[in-house]
Amino acid sequence: MRSDHALLLSLLVLSGCDEKPSGPPPSRFASVKKNTQASATAFCDKSYPATGATSKRFVPPALRAFGAEPTKPKGWTWLNVWATWCKPCVEEMGVLNRWREAFARESLPIGFELLSIDETSAQPALEEWSGKNLPGPISWIRSEEDFGPFLDALGVERSAAIPIHVLVDPKGMVRCVRVGAIHEQNYGSVRDLIAL
């Protein structure tokens, strides 16, 4: 039984995205580490209600011009805050792609958007990434100075490391924020949140 689990885990790891990060991280993010604490029941680090005094409307950050303007999905939006140099961010792209396909099979309305916090010099790497099979279109935050206020609006510490995942409901309200990488076993928790 144990060897079956090990084999399944090996297959899941090998089937993920095989892209490698490009370039070194900017000094502000040099300490980004992969989140090894996984829990299927505690996916969200921050949860917000749909209405009321503690609810949060999603306010997108200022963006650079890059690629096509992302279209607003009819249902939920999954915003993945990432960078080309962030190894955990790159490693989870395969998981996000599989989840996007699984949500579609279950008729759960959710669109993915990848918000890059790369520096200006990373434009060639981002252009290369935009031609790959990604879970959603890439948007690009205007500057590092815009990142802090964006985190403030999400209720996340400015020292938080990426990847950061934000789930926005169809009415534009932030419902869940996760700081750190996602894991295959989190799928059920996310599905349950979206299916509410």
C-alpha positions, 0 to 999 in steps of 0.5 A, a space after each residue: 500500500 505504501 509503495 502505491 502511494 509513493 508511486 502515485 506521488 512520483 507520477 504527480 510530481 513528474 507530470 507537473 510543469 517542467 519549466 525552470 525559473 529564469 533569472 535571479 530573484 530581486 533582492 527583496 524576494 531573495 528569501 522566497 521558500 517553498 511552503 511545505 506545510 500542506 493541509 486540505 482543510 486549511 487552504 486559506 490563510 485569510 478568509 473573508 465573507 461575501 458581505 458585511 463589515 469585514 468583507 473586502 472588495 477586490 481592487 486590482 493593482 496598477 498594471 504595465 501594458 503587457 499582452 492582451 487585456 485579461 477578460 473578466 470571467 463570469 464566475 470566480 477569479 483565481 489570481 495567482 501572484 507569481 514571478 518567473 524567478 520564483 521556483 515554487 511559483 513555476 513548480 505549481 503551474 502544472 497543478 494549476 493547469 490540472 485544477 483548471 481542467 478539473 473545475 471545467 469538468 465539474 462545471 465550476 465557473 472559474 477563470 485564472 489570471 497570473 499576476 507577475 511581479 517581475 522587474 522590467 528587465 524580465 520582459 523577455 522571460 515573461 514574453 516567453 512564458 506567455 507562449 506556454 500552456 498556462 492556466 490563464 493570461 499573464 498580467 504584470 504589476 506596474 512596479 514594486 511600489 504598487 505591490 505593497 499597497 496591493 498586499 495591504 488591500 488583501 490584508 496580507 503582510 508586506 513581507 509575505 513571500 510569493 506565490 500568493 493565491 487570491 480567490 475572488 467571487 463573481 461579485 468581485 469580493 475577495 473570499 480567500 487569500 493563500 500565501 504559499 504554494 498549493 498542493 494537489 490535496 488542496 483541490 477539494 477545499 478549493 472546490 468546496 469554496 467555489 461550489 458554495 
